[in-house]
């Protein structure tokens, strides 16, 4: 009795693989769209010149199959990892936190991912962070201020694109984005002199910090313009955090120097200063006016709401990321920081004799 030969096993189609729960591949998208694998790849990379009908077919297949492109694989195919290293100084800082959010939002919109590390205002640690980021094959590095020498930053830029904030530098492969700290500090101090204050204390930051040096310069310029002699005894160091603002005011009061206003080099120190005044039964602004710098989101909720200079941290991060993307595209960055703006709130008032 003769029997029919067995039928050949049926080859599973990629569509059946999808039905069985397997991963959706770019080959499956090409098959479903009726186009070549290279066409799908070029459409995903944005390099394809195809008819609207083919692109629509690919888009429909991607949506129907639920295909999710692998950005890392696409990046490596083009010689990139689609990641940007970011050296901040303190991830938990309200100012730098806002800047990191700006970087993240700008990069995410074009498929790049940031890799954040903290240098903690230590040049040796910052250099170590740079080495770690390079070992991760990042496509570029953003350095938010920091202590690395200018020459070290220029050397890094010879090897991969570099964007630096808080500096004014020029070198191949490097773009710097700086805020006009001198003008901002001048505006803050002028605000107080315009209100009739002559004994204005200044809580500075780290004397080696570029921002601190520039803000002290702006403070001096405003005093000179108002015909007020600079008094070094009214300048006390801080460390850009709330505790240092408290300690600075305690030091001022212990020195028995008379003052009717305080300009703090950032909002966090201004908040600490206000707390120290409160603990000594001194009212803000009835007894002492207080002005900060940065205009952190929390400043409007301080008691009383803090007068300050607006330095948009989120915008700084977003612009730094935009500049990096322009460098990666072989373009000369054309971004620039907004000019400083004084925001007057209830923590400052006209001096009453």
C-alpha positions, 0 to 999 in steps of 0.5 A: 500500500503506497503512502503519500510523501510527507509534506515539507515542514512549513517555514514560520513567517516573521509575522507568525514569530510576532504572533508567538510572542517573539521580539519584533525585528527590523526584518519583520517591519521590512516584510510587512511593509513590502520594502527592503531591509536597507530602506527601513534602516535608512528611514529610521536613520532619517537618511532615506529619500523614498516615496511618500507611499513607501514611508507610509507603508513602513510607518504603518508596519511599525505601528501595527507590529509595535516595533521599537527602534534600538537607539544604541544599535542605530548609534553604533552603526553610525559610529556613535553611542547617542549618549552625552556625558555631563559633569555637574558639581552636585546633583542634589543642588537646586540650581544644577538639578534644574540645569540637568533637567534642561539638558535631559529634555533637550537631548531626549527630544532627538534620541540622545541620553545624558550620563550624569556624574558629579565633580564636587568642585574637585579638579582631580575628581572631575578629571576622573569623571572625564576619564570614566565618561570617555571609557563609556564612549560618549559622543561629547561631554558637557562640563557645568562650571567646575575647577578643571584648568582651562588648558585641560578642557582645551586638551579634552576638546581635541579628542571629542566635542566639549561644551563648558558653562561658567567660562569664556573659552575658545578652542577647536571642538569647544564651546563655552556658555557664560552668564554675565555674573558681573552685570547680575551682581551690579544689578543686585547691588544697584537695586539696594543702593537705589533703595537708599542703602549704603551699608551693604554686606556681601556674602561671597562664594568660594574665592577661587570660584569664577562666579564668586570673583565676578559677582564681587566685581559687580558688587564693587562696581555698583558701590563705586557708581553710587559713590559708596566706598568699598569696605572689605569688612562687609564682605564675608565668605560663603559656600553656596549653601544655606548653612554658609549663609547662616554662618556668614550673618553670625560672623557679620553680627559678631564683628559688630559691623553696621549694615542695613542690607545683604546681597548674597551671591546665590539664593541658597545663602540668602535664605540661610542669611534670612534665617540667621537674621530671624534667629537674632530677632531682626526682620526682613526687610524691615530691619535688613533687606536681603537680595539673592542671585539665581531666582530658584523656583523656591525663592518666590515661596521664601518668607518673605519672597526673595528679591534676586537676580534671574539666572535661568538654570533650566535654560542654561542646561537646555542651551548647553545641550543644544550647543552640543548637538550643533557641535556634533552636527559639524555646526558652529553653535549660535546659542547664548545666555539671556541677560541678567534681570533683577526680580524685586520681591518683598525681601528688599525695601527702601531704607527708612531713616 
